[in-house]
Amino acid sequence: MLKAQIKVLLKQSVLDPQGQAVEKALGALGYNNVEKVRVGKYLEVTLAENDLDAANKQVQEMCERLLTNSVIEDYTFTLVEV
Amino acid sequence: MLKAQIKVLLKQSVLDPQGQAVEKALGALGYNNVEKVRVGKYLEVTLAENDLDAANKQVQEMCERLLTNSVIEDYTFTLVEV
């Protein structure tokens, strides 16, 4: 079986108010060296599939169709054996 | 500068209804080989800090204090140069 570890972030050009809120909160806690915070989603999808190429293609398709919004989000993923 | 890439997931023992919803939705789209889906948070925190050990300690502390809820969530992070 293969597990896809998918990271989804808003595109750089899209405002990230949640990230800004976290950034301010960290500053308020005394962390003055925080330059930037971006907040996104993380998904782990386990597939009953052993072929790396097939899994790669499928995860990409699932991201495009359901898991991410390609207008405002970017995603990257890695596949690991489980 | 160093960027922390932080992945946060609910602990295995905690119910993940969002993950279950995504799992069902993928099934409904015809992906019958999806075994399990977990949904969590992904954060990128950029620090004006070049010392790897100091950054490591700081990110861990920020995770414990603000970014994650250690009662129900697990986190892992990696530091990359930016």
Backbone of each chain as nested JSON, in Angstrom:
{
  "chains": [
    {"id": "A", "residues": [
      {"number": 1, "name": "MET", "atoms": {"N": [0.846, -1.193, 0.0], "CA": [0.0, 0.0, 0.0], "C": [0.882, 1.244, 0.0]}},
      {"number": 2, "name": "LEU", "atoms": {"N": [0.334, 2.289, -0.558], "CA": [1.062, 3.549, -0.61], "C": [0.265, 4.631, 0.1]}},
      {"number": 3, "name": "LYS", "atoms": {"N": [0.991, 5.504, 0.784], "CA": [0.325, 6.621, 1.452], "C": [0.803, 7.923, 0.832]}},
      {"number": 4, "name": "ALA", "atoms": {"N": [-0.157, 8.73, 0.381], "CA": [0.179, 10.051, -0.16], "C": [0.118, 11.072, 0.958]}},
      {"number": 5, "name": "GLN", "atoms": {"N": [1.187, 11.836, 1.095], "CA": [1.228, 12.92, 2.079], "C": [1.11, 14.225, 1.298]}},
      {"number": 6, "name": "ILE", "atoms": {"N": [-0.058, 14.848, 1.396], "CA": [-0.375, 15.984, 0.537], "C": [-0.386, 17.285, 1.335]}},
      {"number": 7, "name": "LYS", "atoms": {"N": [0.415, 18.248, 0.891], "CA": [0.445, 19.567, 1.53], "C": [-0.253, 20.556, 0.616]}},
      {"number": 8, "name": "VAL", "atoms": {"N": [-1.186, 21.311, 1.159], "CA": [-1.925, 22.288, 0.362], "C": [-1.764, 23.665, 1.001]}},
      {"number": 9, "name": "LEU", "atoms": {"N": [-1.332, 24.625, 0.199], "CA": [-1.198, 26.007, 0.697], "C": [-1.875, 26.954, -0.272]}},
      {"number": 10, "name": "LEU", "atoms": {"N": [-2.366, 28.064, 0.239], "CA": [-2.852, 29.115, -0.644], "C": [-1.705, 29.589, -1.517]}},
      {"number": 11, "name": "LYS", "atoms": {"N": [-2.003, 29.947, -2.76], "CA": [-0.968, 30.496, -3.64], "C": [-0.361, 31.738, -3.006]}},
      {"number": 12, "name": "GLN", "atoms": {"N": [0.892, 32.012, -3.359], "CA": [1.588, 33.166, -2.781], "C": [0.814, 34.465, -2.985]}},
      {"number": 13, "name": "SER", "atoms": {"N": [0.103, 34.568, -4.1], "CA": [-0.597, 35.81, -4.43], "C": [-1.921, 35.963, -3.683]}},
      {"number": 14, "name": "VAL", "atoms": {"N": [-2.348, 34.908, -2.99], "CA": [-3.64, 34.952, -2.297], "C": [-3.425, 35.308, -0.83]}},
      {"number": 15, "name": "LEU", "atoms": {"N": [-4.205, 36.241, -0.351], "CA": [-4.117, 36.68, 1.04], "C": [-4.411, 35.514, 1.978]}},
      {"number": 16, "name": "ASP", "atoms": {"N": [-3.62, 35.395, 3.036], "CA": [-3.796, 34.299, 3.986], "C": [-4.055, 34.881, 5.378]}},
      {"number": 17, "name": "PRO", "atoms": {"N": [-5.3, 35.251, 5.671], "CA": [-5.599, 35.907, 6.961], "C": [-5.322, 35.011, 8.16]}},
      {"number": 18, "name": "GLN", "atoms": {"N": [-5.51, 33.708, 7.989], "CA": [-5.233, 32.789, 9.099], "C": [-3.736, 32.792, 9.423]}},
      {"number": 19, "name": "GLY", "atoms": {"N": [-2.939, 32.804, 8.374], "CA": [-1.488, 32.873, 8.571], "C": [-1.088, 34.166, 9.268]}},
      {"number": 20, "name": "GLN", "atoms": {"N": [-1.716, 35.274, 8.857], "CA": [-1.398, 36.561, 9.479], "C": [-1.79, 36.568, 10.954]}},
      {"number": 21, "name": "ALA", "atoms": {"N": [-2.93, 35.939, 11.265], "CA": [-3.382, 35.884, 12.662], "C": [-2.383, 35.094, 13.512]}},
      {"number": 22, "name": "VAL", "atoms": {"N": [-1.922, 33.967, 12.98], "CA": [-0.948, 33.143, 13.71], "C": [0.356, 33.921, 13.892]}},
      {"number": 23, "name": "GLU", "atoms": {"N": [0.751, 34.64, 12.837], "CA": [1.978, 35.442, 12.88], "C": [1.899, 36.47, 14.022]}},
      {"number": 24, "name": "LYS", "atoms": {"N": [0.777, 37.163, 14.102], "CA": [0.59, 38.154, 15.167], "C": [0.583, 37.497, 16.546]}},
      {"number": 25, "name": "ALA", "atoms": {"N": [-0.089, 36.354, 16.639], "CA": [-0.175, 35.655, 17.93], "C": [1.213, 35.215, 18.385]}},
      {"number": 26, "name": "LEU", "atoms": {"N": [2.045, 34.743, 17.441], "CA": [3.406, 34.342, 17.812], "C": [4.202, 35.561, 18.273]}},
      {"number": 27, "name": "GLY", "atoms": {"N": [4.028, 36.679, 17.589], "CA": [4.68, 37.917, 18.003], "C": [4.261, 38.314, 19.415]}},
      {"number": 28, "name": "ALA", "atoms": {"N": [2.963, 38.191, 19.697], "CA": [2.437, 38.547, 21.02], "C": [2.997, 37.636, 22.105]}},
      {"number": 29, "name": "LEU", "atoms": {"N": [3.374, 36.419, 21.722], "CA": [3.969, 35.485, 22.696], "C": [5.464, 35.741, 22.88]}},
      {"number": 30, "name": "GLY", "atoms": {"N": [6.001, 36.71, 22.144], "CA": [7.4, 37.072, 22.33], "C": [8.348, 36.517, 21.289]}},
      {"number": 31, "name": "TYR", "atoms": {"N": [7.819, 35.844, 20.272], "CA": [8.695, 35.331, 19.199], "C": [8.868, 36.429, 18.151]}},
      {"number": 32, "name": "ASN", "atoms": {"N": [9.957, 37.193, 18.295], "CA": [10.125, 38.365, 17.449], "C": [10.86, 38.074, 16.147]}},
      {"number": 33, "name": "ASN", "atoms": {"N": [11.292, 36.837, 15.961], "CA": [12.025, 36.505, 14.74], "C": [11.161, 35.777, 13.71]}},
      {"number": 34, "name": "VAL", "atoms": {"N": [9.829, 35.819, 13.908], "CA": [8.945, 35.151, 12.947], "C": [8.687, 36.088, 11.772]}},
      {"number": 35, "name": "GLU", "atoms": {"N": [9.137, 35.675, 10.588], "CA": [9.04, 36.527, 9.403], "C": [7.716, 36.363, 8.679]}},
      {"number": 36, "name": "LYS", "atoms": {"N": [7.255, 35.127, 8.61], "CA": [6.064, 34.869, 7.813], "C": [5.44, 33.539, 8.225]}},
      {"number": 37, "name": "VAL", "atoms": {"N": [4.12, 33.498, 8.226], "CA": [3.423, 32.242, 8.506], "C": [2.374, 32.021, 7.419]}},
      {"number": 38, "name": "ARG", "atoms": {"N": [2.326, 30.817, 6.884], "CA": [1.267, 30.438, 5.944], "C": [0.585, 29.212, 6.53]}},
      {"number": 39, "name": "VAL", "atoms": {"N": [-0.736, 29.211, 6.482], "CA": [-1.473, 28.076, 7.036], "C": [-2.257, 27.382, 5.923]}},
      {"number": 40, "name": "GLY", "atoms": {"N": [-2.14, 26.075, 5.871], "CA": [-2.85, 25.316, 4.846], "C": [-3.379, 24.005, 5.381]}},
      {"number": 41, "name": "LYS", "atoms": {"N": [-3.616, 23.083, 4.46], "CA": [-4.148, 21.774, 4.825], "C": [-3.094, 20.7, 4.633]}},
      {"number": 42, "name": "TYR", "atoms": {"N": [-3.233, 19.639, 5.401], "CA": [-2.37, 18.481, 5.21], "C": [-3.25, 17.239, 5.175]}},
      {"number": 43, "name": "LEU", "atoms": {"N": [-3.106, 16.44, 4.161], "CA": [-3.921, 15.226, 4.035], "C": [-3.04, 14.002, 3.877]}},
      {"number": 44, "name": "GLU", "atoms": {"N": [-3.438, 12.925, 4.498], "CA": [-2.797, 11.636, 4.259], "C": [-3.84, 10.705, 3.654]}},
      {"number": 45, "name": "VAL", "atoms": {"N": [-3.575, 10.229, 2.454], "CA": [-4.508, 9.341, 1.756], "C": [-3.814, 8.004, 1.515]}},
      {"number": 46, "name": "THR", "atoms": {"N": [-4.345, 6.954, 2.137], "CA": [-3.761, 5.628, 1.975], "C": [-4.485, 4.888, 0.848]}},
      {"number": 47, "name": "LEU", "atoms": {"N": [-3.707, 4.385, -0.099], "CA": [-4.276, 3.714, -1.267], "C": [-3.897, 2.237, -1.299]}},
      {"number": 48, "name": "ALA", "atoms": {"N": [-4.855, 1.38, -1.645], "CA": [-4.559, -0.034, -1.876], "C": [-4.002, -0.164, -3.282]}},
      {"number": 49, "name": "GLU", "atoms": {"N": [-2.771, 0.263, -3.427], "CA": [-2.14, 0.362, -4.75], "C": [-0.633, 0.26, -4.514]}},
      {"number": 50, "name": "ASN", "atoms": {"N": [0.034, -0.553, -5.299], "CA": [1.468, -0.693, -5.083], "C": [2.308, -0.095, -6.198]}},
      {"number": 51, "name": "ASP", "atoms": {"N": [1.633, 0.224, -7.297], "CA": [2.365, 0.784, -8.43], "C": [2.541, 2.293, -8.235]}},
      {"number": 52, "name": "LEU", "atoms": {"N": [3.802, 2.713, -8.163], "CA": [4.111, 4.111, -7.856], "C": [3.587, 5.064, -8.921]}},
      {"number": 53, "name": "ASP", "atoms": {"N": [3.747, 4.685, -10.184], "CA": [3.293, 5.566, -11.27], "C": [1.777, 5.735, -11.262]}},
      {"number": 54, "name": "ALA", "atoms": {"N": [1.071, 4.621, -11.077], "CA": [-0.395, 4.673, -11.051], "C": [-0.871, 5.514, -9.871]}},
      {"number": 55, "name": "ALA", "atoms": {"N": [-0.256, 5.306, -8.719], "CA": [-0.644, 6.053, -7.517], "C": [-0.388, 7.546, -7.717]}},
      {"number": 56, "name": "ASN", "atoms": {"N": [0.749, 7.852, -8.299], "CA": [1.118, 9.237, -8.565], "C": [0.073, 9.932, -9.431]}},
      {"number": 57, "name": "LYS", "atoms": {"N": [-0.329, 9.244, -10.483], "CA": [-1.325, 9.789, -11.4], "C": [-2.679, 9.965, -10.692]}},
      {"number": 58, "name": "GLN", "atoms": {"N": [-3.033, 8.945, -9.892], "CA": [-4.326, 8.987, -9.21], "C": [-4.39, 10.115, -8.183]}},
      {"number": 59, "name": "VAL", "atoms": {"N": [-3.326, 10.272, -7.41], "CA": [-3.325, 11.315, -6.375], "C": [-3.423, 12.698, -7.023]}},
      {"number": 60, "name": "GLN", "atoms": {"N": [-2.684, 12.866, -8.112], "CA": [-2.739, 14.145, -8.831], "C": [-4.173, 14.433, -9.286]}},
      {"number": 61, "name": "GLU", "atoms": {"N": [-4.823, 13.41, -9.828], "CA": [-6.206, 13.55, -10.31], "C": [-7.158, 13.86, -9.149]}},
      {"number": 62, "name": "MET", "atoms": {"N": [-6.986, 13.166, -8.021], "CA": [-7.845, 13.409, -6.858], "C": [-7.667, 14.828, -6.334]}},
      {"number": 63, "name": "CYS", "atoms": {"N": [-6.416, 15.312, -6.367], "CA": [-6.154, 16.686, -5.921], "C": [-6.87, 17.682, -6.823]}},
      {"number": 64, "name": "GLU", "atoms": {"N": [-6.8, 17.457, -8.129], "CA": [-7.417, 18.383, -9.077], "C": [-8.939, 18.362, -8.968]}},
      {"number": 65, "name": "ARG", "atoms": {"N": [-9.493, 17.156, -8.785], "CA": [-10.947, 17.02, -8.818], "C": [-11.627, 17.364, -7.502]}},
      {"number": 66, "name": "LEU", "atoms": {"N": [-10.977, 17.035, -6.362], "CA": [-11.68, 17.197, -5.084], "C": [-10.877, 17.868, -3.983]}},
      {"number": 67, "name": "LEU", "atoms": {"N": [-9.63, 17.432, -3.833], "CA": [-8.93, 17.79, -2.597], "C": [-8.445, 19.232, -2.534]}},
      {"number": 68, "name": "THR", "atoms": {"N": [-8.176, 19.827, -3.686], "CA": [-7.687, 21.21, -3.663], "C": [-8.491, 22.068, -4.637]}},
      {"number": 69, "name": "ASN", "atoms": {"N": [-8.387, 23.355, -4.441], "CA": [-9.001, 24.323, -5.348], "C": [-7.87, 24.975, -6.131]}},
      {"number": 70, "name": "SER", "atoms": {"N": [-7.72, 24.553, -7.379], "CA": [-6.534, 24.966, -8.135], "C": [-6.536, 26.458, -8.49]}},
      {"number": 71, "name": "VAL", "atoms": {"N": [-7.66, 27.128, -8.298], "CA": [-7.693, 28.569, -8.566], "C": [-6.896, 29.335, -7.5]}},
      {"number": 72, "name": "ILE", "atoms": {"N": [-7.02, 28.889, -6.261], "CA": [-6.367, 29.656, -5.186], "C": [-5.316, 28.851, -4.411]}},
      {"number": 73, "name": "GLU", "atoms": {"N": [-5.226, 27.553, -4.663], "CA": [-4.302, 26.737, -3.863], "C": [-3.248, 26.027, -4.716]}},
      {"number": 74, "name": "ASP", "atoms": {"N": [-2.09, 25.82, -4.096], "CA": [-1.03, 24.997, -4.666], "C": [-0.872, 23.754, -3.804]}},
      {"number": 75, "name": "TYR", "atoms": {"N": [-0.489, 22.653, -4.419], "CA": [-0.272, 21.453, -3.606], "C": [0.993, 20.731, -4.038]}},
      {"number": 76, "name": "THR", "atoms": {"N": [1.574, 20.006, -3.089], "CA": [2.667, 19.099, -3.4], "C": [2.391, 17.816, -2.63]}},
      {"number": 77, "name": "PHE", "atoms": {"N": [2.866, 16.701, -3.139], "CA": [2.695, 15.471, -2.371], "C": [3.866, 14.524, -2.569]}},
      {"number": 78, "name": "THR", "atoms": {"N": [4.041, 13.657, -1.591], "CA": [5.02, 12.591, -1.708], "C": [4.311, 11.279, -1.402]}},
      {"number": 79, "name": "LEU", "atoms": {"N": [4.798, 10.2, -1.977], "CA": [4.229, 8.875, -1.737], "C": [5.202, 8.047, -0.918]}},
      {"number": 80, "name": "VAL", "atoms": {"N": [4.704, 7.435, 0.139], "CA": [5.556, 6.557, 0.954], "C": [4.882, 5.19, 1.088]}},
      {"number": 81, "name": "GLU", "atoms": {"N": [5.726, 4.153, 1.179], "CA": [5.192, 2.795, 1.367], "C": [4.691, 2.632, 2.798]}},
      {"number": 82, "name": "VAL", "atoms": {"N": [3.566, 1.987, 2.972], "CA": [3.099, 1.708, 4.339], "C": [2.76, 0.224, 4.491]}}
    ]},
    {"id": "B", "residues": [
      {"number": 1, "name": "MET", "atoms": {"N": [17.993, 32.362, 6.689], "CA": [16.681, 32.131, 7.299], "C": [16.288, 30.662, 7.179]}},
      {"number": 2, "name": "LEU", "atoms": {"N": [15.479, 30.256, 8.1], "CA": [15.01, 28.868, 8.083], "C": [13.488, 28.841, 8.019]}},
      {"number": 3, "name": "LYS", "atoms": {"N": [12.981, 27.87, 7.269], "CA": [11.532, 27.714, 7.194], "C": [11.143, 26.365, 7.791]}},
      {"number": 4, "name": "ALA", "atoms": {"N": [10.222, 26.418, 8.761], "CA": [9.715, 25.177, 9.356], "C": [8.472, 24.747, 8.597]}},
      {"number": 5, "name": "GLN", "atoms": {"N": [8.458, 23.499, 8.156], "CA": [7.283, 22.929, 7.496], "C": [6.636, 21.976, 8.492]}},
      {"number": 6, "name": "ILE", "atoms": {"N": [5.495, 22.402, 9.028], "CA": [4.888, 21.687, 10.15], "C": [3.622, 20.969, 9.707]}},
      {"number": 7, "name": "LYS", "atoms": {"N": [3.589, 19.665, 9.942], "CA": [2.391, 18.876, 9.628], "C": [1.695, 18.516, 10.926]}},
      {"number": 8, "name": "VAL", "atoms": {"N": [0.403, 18.774, 10.992], "CA": [-0.361, 18.483, 12.208], "C": [-1.523, 17.559, 11.848]}},
      {"number": 9, "name": "LEU", "atoms": {"N": [-1.629, 16.445, 12.545], "CA": [-2.75, 15.515, 12.331], "C": [-3.372, 15.177, 13.669]}},
      {"number": 10, "name": "LEU", "atoms": {"N": [-4.665, 14.863, 13.651], "CA": [-5.294, 14.329, 14.852], "C": [-4.602, 13.014, 15.216]}},
      {"number": 11, "name": "LYS", "atoms": {"N": [-4.493, 12.739, 16.497], "CA": [-3.92, 11.464, 16.941], "C": [-4.749, 10.314, 16.366]}},
      {"number": 12, "name": "GLN", "atoms": {"N": [-4.101, 9.17, 16.182], "CA": [-4.777, 8.003, 15.598], "C": [-6.047, 7.633, 16.374]}},
      {"number": 13, "name": "SER", "atoms": {"N": [-6.018, 7.844, 17.683], "CA": [-7.143, 7.436, 18.521], "C": [-8.313, 8.424, 18.474]}},
      {"number": 14, "name": "VAL", "atoms": {"N": [-8.096, 9.574, 17.837], "CA": [-9.15, 10.597, 17.794], "C": [-9.912, 10.487, 16.477]}},
      {"number": 15, "name": "LEU", "atoms": {"N": [-11.23, 10.505, 16.573], "CA": [-12.091, 10.422, 15.399], "C": [-11.827, 11.607, 14.462]}},
      {"number": 16, "name": "ASP", "atoms": {"N": [-11.761, 11.331, 13.164], "CA": [-11.495, 12.377, 12.184], "C": [-12.652, 12.439, 11.181]}},
      {"number": 17, "name": "PRO", "atoms": {"N": [-13.745, 13.125, 11.544], "CA": [-14.924, 13.145, 10.67], "C": [-14.656, 13.789, 9.312]}},
      {"number": 18, "name": "GLN", "atoms": {"N": [-13.759, 14.783, 9.288], "CA": [-13.432, 15.43, 8.017], "C": [-12.75, 14.435, 7.077]}},
      {"number": 19, "name": "GLY", "atoms": {"N": [-11.852, 13.649, 7.653], "CA": [-11.187, 12.608, 6.872], "C": [-12.174, 11.585, 6.343]}},
      {"number": 20, "name": "GLN", "atoms": {"N": [-13.126, 11.198, 7.187], "CA": [-14.136, 10.231, 6.758], "C": [-14.998, 10.788, 5.633]}},
      {"number": 21, "name": "ALA", "atoms": {"N": [-15.32, 12.082, 5.729], "CA": [-16.132, 12.716, 4.689], "C": [-15.391, 12.713, 3.349]}},
      {"number": 22, "name": "VAL", "atoms": {"N": [-14.094, 13.051, 3.409], "CA": [-13.291, 13.065, 2.178], "C": [-13.186, 11.648, 1.611]}},
      {"number": 23, "name": "GLU", "atoms": {"N": [-13.019, 10.68, 2.494], "CA": [-12.922, 9.275, 2.08], "C": [-14.187, 8.86, 1.311]}},
      {"number": 24, "name": "LYS", "atoms": {"N": [-15.349, 9.202, 1.872], "CA": [-16.612, 8.871, 1.202], "C": [-16.743, 9.595, -0.128]}},
      {"number": 25, "name": "ALA", "atoms": {"N": [-16.343, 10.857, -0.143], "CA": [-16.452, 11.642, -1.374], "C": [-15.572, 11.05, -2.469]}},
      {"number": 26, "name": "LEU", "atoms": {"N": [-14.365, 10.596, -2.09], "CA": [-13.482, 9.986, -3.09], "C": [-14.095, 8.68, -3.61]}},
      {"number": 27, "name": "GLY", "atoms": {"N": [-14.699, 7.918, -2.697], "CA": [-15.394, 6.684, -3.104], "C": [-16.509, 6.992, -4.093]}},
      {"number": 28, "name": "ALA", "atoms": {"N": [-17.262, 8.054, -3.801], "CA": [-18.38, 8.439, -4.667], "C": [-17.898, 8.874, -6.048]}},
      {"number": 29, "name": "LEU", "atoms": {"N": [-16.657, 9.366, -6.115], "CA": [-16.092, 9.769, -7.406], "C": [-15.517, 8.57, -8.171]}},
      {"number": 30, "name": "GLY", "atoms": {"N": [-15.592, 7.379, -7.561], "CA": [-15.143, 6.182, -8.266], "C": [-13.768, 5.67, -7.858]}},
      {"number": 31, "name": "TYR", "atoms": {"N": [-13.137, 6.307, -6.88], "CA": [-11.828, 5.827, -6.41], "C": [-12.048, 4.756, -5.35]}},
      {"number": 32, "name": "ASN", "atoms": {"N": [-12.063, 3.5, -5.786], "CA": [-12.432, 2.415, -4.881], "C": [-11.251, 1.839, -4.102]}},
      {"number": 33, "name": "ASN", "atoms": {"N": [-10.068, 2.338, -4.371], "CA": [-8.892, 1.807, -3.677], "C": [-8.401, 2.702, -2.545]}},
      {"number": 34, "name": "VAL", "atoms": {"N": [-9.247, 3.652, -2.125], "CA": [-8.854, 4.547, -1.032], "C": [-9.155, 3.86, 0.3]}},
      {"number": 35, "name": "GLU", "atoms": {"N": [-8.101, 3.586, 1.061], "CA": [-8.254, 2.84, 2.315], "C": [-8.569, 3.752, 3.492]}},
      {"number": 36, "name": "LYS", "atoms": {"N": [-7.927, 4.894, 3.5], "CA": [-8.062, 5.76, 4.668], "C": [-7.64, 7.182, 4.314]}},
      {"number": 37, "name": "VAL", "atoms": {"N": [-8.35, 8.142, 4.881], "CA": [-7.967, 9.543, 4.691], "C": [-7.925, 10.223, 6.058]}},
      {"number": 38, "name": "ARG", "atoms": {"N": [-6.868, 10.961, 6.31], "CA": [-6.795, 11.794, 7.513], "C": [-6.555, 13.224, 7.05]}},
      {"number": 39, "name": "VAL", "atoms": {"N": [-7.254, 14.158, 7.677], "CA": [-7.1, 15.559, 7.285], "C": [-6.556, 16.361, 8.462]}},
      {"number": 40, "name": "GLY", "atoms": {"N": [-5.555, 17.155, 8.21], "CA": [-4.972, 17.966, 9.265], "C": [-4.561, 19.338, 8.768]}},
      {"number": 41, "name": "LYS", "atoms": {"N": [-3.642, 19.948, 9.5], "CA": [-3.172, 21.291, 9.156], "C": [-1.744, 21.237, 8.65]}},
      {"number": 42, "name": "TYR", "atoms": {"N": [-1.403, 22.199, 7.829], "CA": [-0.025, 22.343, 7.387], "C": [0.378, 23.8, 7.558]}},
      {"number": 43, "name": "LEU", "atoms": {"N": [1.483, 24.027, 8.243], "CA": [1.938, 25.407, 8.462], "C": [3.366, 25.577, 7.98]}},
      {"number": 44, "name": "GLU", "atoms": {"N": [3.638, 26.718, 7.379], "CA": [5.015, 27.085, 7.068], "C": [5.354, 28.334, 7.862]}},
      {"number": 45, "name": "VAL", "atoms": {"N": [6.359, 28.223, 8.712], "CA": [6.761, 29.352, 9.552], "C": [8.198, 29.72, 9.202]}},
      {"number": 46, "name": "THR", "atoms": {"N": [8.374, 30.928, 8.688], "CA": [9.712, 31.385, 8.317], "C": [10.317, 32.172, 9.471]}},
      {"number": 47, "name": "LEU", "atoms": {"N": [11.525, 31.784, 9.868], "CA": [12.183, 32.41, 11.015], "C": [13.458, 33.13, 10.586]}},
      {"number": 48, "name": "ALA", "atoms": {"N": [13.687, 34.326, 11.139], "CA": [14.945, 35.036, 10.941], "C": [15.963, 34.451, 11.91]}},
      {"number": 49, "name": "GLU", "atoms": {"N": [16.408, 33.255, 11.584], "CA": [17.267, 32.479, 12.496], "C": [18.074, 31.528, 11.615]}},
      {"number": 50, "name": "ASN", "atoms": {"N": [19.377, 31.46, 11.864], "CA": [20.176, 30.579, 11.023], "C": [20.701, 29.357, 11.759]}},
      {"number": 51, "name": "ASP", "atoms": {"N": [20.577, 29.386, 13.082], "CA": [21.066, 28.264, 13.871], "C": [20.013, 27.158, 13.923]}},
      {"number": 52, "name": "LEU", "atoms": {"N": [20.377, 26.0, 13.4], "CA": [19.424, 24.899, 13.266], "C": [18.914, 24.41, 14.618]}},
      {"number": 53, "name": "ASP", "atoms": {"N": [19.811, 24.302, 15.588], "CA": [19.409, 23.812, 16.911], "C": [18.439, 24.773, 17.593]}},
      {"number": 54, "name": "ALA", "atoms": {"N": [18.75, 26.073, 17.512], "CA": [17.892, 27.078, 18.134], "C": [16.522, 27.084, 17.465]}},
      {"number": 55, "name": "ALA", "atoms": {"N": [16.512, 27.01, 16.132], "CA": [15.248, 27.02, 15.393], "C": [14.422, 25.793, 15.75]}},
      {"number": 56, "name": "ASN", "atoms": {"N": [15.101, 24.663, 15.827], "CA": [14.438, 23.41, 16.179], "C": [13.723, 23.52, 17.52]}},
      {"number": 57, "name": "LYS", "atoms": {"N": [14.442, 24.061, 18.485], "CA": [13.891, 24.214, 19.831], "C": [12.724, 25.204, 19.825]}},
      {"number": 58, "name": "GLN", "atoms": {"N": [12.902, 26.29, 19.086], "CA": [11.853, 27.313, 19.055], "C": [10.569, 26.799, 18.394]}},
      {"number": 59, "name": "VAL", "atoms": {"N": [10.726, 26.084, 17.284], "CA": [9.533, 25.586, 16.574], "C": [8.788, 24.596, 17.458]}},
      {"number": 60, "name": "GLN", "atoms": {"N": [9.537, 23.743, 18.137], "CA": [8.908, 22.778, 19.041], "C": [8.103, 23.51, 20.124]}},
      {"number": 61, "name": "GLU", "atoms": {"N": [8.707, 24.555, 20.676], "CA": [8.047, 25.337, 21.723], "C": [6.796, 26.031, 21.178]}},
      {"number": 62, "name": "MET", "atoms": {"N": [6.893, 26.597, 19.977], "CA": [5.74, 27.281, 19.376], "C": [4.605, 26.282, 19.11]}},
      {"number": 63, "name": "CYS", "atoms": {"N": [4.97, 25.079, 18.688], "CA": [3.957, 24.047, 18.457], "C": [3.232, 23.702, 19.754]}},
      {"number": 64, "name": "GLU", "atoms": {"N": [4.002, 23.539, 20.829], "CA": [3.406, 23.163, 22.118], "C": [2.539, 24.288, 22.676]}},
      {"number": 65, "name": "ARG", "atoms": {"N": [3.003, 25.53, 22.504], "CA": [2.308, 26.654, 23.132], "C": [1.112, 27.153, 22.34]}},
      {"number": 66, "name": "LEU", "atoms": {"N": [1.219, 27.137, 21.011], "CA": [0.161, 27.784, 20.225], "C": [-0.347, 26.978, 19.031]}},
      {"number": 67, "name": "LEU", "atoms": {"N": [0.58, 26.411, 18.277], "CA": [0.187, 25.92, 16.949], "C": [-0.584, 24.613, 16.966]}},
      {"number": 68, "name": "THR", "atoms": {"N": [-0.354, 23.791, 17.978], "CA": [-1.066, 22.513, 18.019], "C": [-1.702, 22.315, 19.394]}},
      {"number": 69, "name": "ASN", "atoms": {"N": [-2.65, 21.405, 19.441], "CA": [-3.286, 21.015, 20.696], "C": [-2.781, 19.614, 21.039]}},
      {"number": 70, "name": "SER", "atoms": {"N": [-1.855, 19.549, 21.973], "CA": [-1.162, 18.276, 22.213], "C": [-2.063, 17.196, 22.811]}},
      {"number": 71, "name": "VAL", "atoms": {"N": [-3.24, 17.58, 23.268], "CA": [-4.166, 16.574, 23.798], "C": [-4.723, 15.698, 22.67]}},
      {"number": 72, "name": "ILE", "atoms": {"N": [-5.026, 16.33, 21.548], "CA": [-5.669, 15.568, 20.47], "C": [-4.853, 15.508, 19.18]}},
      {"number": 73, "name": "GLU", "atoms": {"N": [-3.762, 16.28, 19.099], "CA": [-3.015, 16.334, 17.836], "C": [-1.556, 15.893, 17.99]}},
      {"number": 74, "name": "ASP", "atoms": {"N": [-1.042, 15.33, 16.913], "CA": [0.384, 15.024, 16.791], "C": [0.971, 15.922, 15.719]}},
      {"number": 75, "name": "TYR", "atoms": {"N": [2.242, 16.289, 15.87], "CA": [2.86, 17.1, 14.825], "C": [4.265, 16.601, 14.519]}},
      {"number": 76, "name": "THR", "atoms": {"N": [4.69, 16.879, 13.292], "CA": [6.078, 16.652, 12.921], "C": [6.493, 17.871, 12.098]}},
      {"number": 77, "name": "PHE", "atoms": {"N": [7.782, 18.183, 12.126], "CA": [8.218, 19.294, 11.276], "C": [9.627, 19.061, 10.762]}},
      {"number": 78, "name": "THR", "atoms": {"N": [9.915, 19.725, 9.667], "CA": [11.269, 19.727, 9.135], "C": [11.674, 21.173, 8.907]}},
      {"number": 79, "name": "LEU", "atoms": {"N": [12.96, 21.432, 8.988], "CA": [13.471, 22.784, 8.769], "C": [14.245, 22.814, 7.456]}},
      {"number": 80, "name": "VAL", "atoms": {"N": [13.935, 23.796, 6.626], "CA": [14.683, 23.944, 5.381], "C": [15.23, 25.365, 5.283]}},
      {"number": 81, "name": "GLU", "atoms": {"N": [16.397, 25.495, 4.629], "CA": [16.979, 26.823, 4.42], "C": [16.193, 27.558, 3.338]}},
      {"number": 82, "name": "VAL", "atoms": {"N": [15.97, 28.845, 3.546], "CA": [15.309, 29.63, 2.493], "C": [16.097, 30.904, 2.219]}}
    ]}
  ]
}
